[in-house]
Amino acid sequence: MEKRKIRVLVAKVGLDGHDRGAKIVARALKDAGVEVVYTGLRQSVDQVVNTALQEDVDVLGLSFLSGGHMVLIPKLMKAFKEKGMDGIMVLVGGIIPKRHIQELKKLGVRQVFLPGTPPKEIVDYVLANASRP
C-alpha cells in the first residue's frame, strides 16, 4: 500500500498583504512531492482552521510579516484544540522577533523559520517530521 503524500496548508492570517515568501516555500514543498494548499492573503483564524479541517492537512505553515503573530497564533492554537486538531504540526515563518520564539513554542508551534532560512531547510524539516499513514 502506497503512503499518502504529506499535506501542507500554507496560510497568511490577518491583514498582512505580502506573500512572496509563502509562495516560495509552497513551491519548494510542491517540488519535493508534498501536497500544498495555499489560502491566499488576509485569511481569518476561522477560515484557516476550517480549511485545515476540510483539507485534512498534516502541517500548517503560517507566514507573518505584519507583527500579528502573538495575537493570531494563540487564537489559532485554541481553535485547533477545541476542534480536536491539535495533532496538526504548526510551523511559523517570517518576521518573528527571536524573543517570541520560545513563547510560540509553548503555545504549540513546532518550529519557527526566520528570514533567510533556505527553502530546502523548511522542506527537509517537513519531510523529516510529518508523515502520512
GIRAMO-V625575 format. One record per helix or strand of 3 or more residues. SS is the DSSP state (H for helix, E for strand). FROM is the first residue (numbers start at 1). TO is the last residue. If there is no record, write none. Layout:
ss = <SS:SS>
from = <FROM:FROM>
to = <TO:TO>
//
This chain:
ss = <E:H:E:H:E:H:E:H:E:H>
from = <7:20:35:45:59:69:89:98:109:119>
to = <11:31:38:55:64:82:94:107:114:129>
//
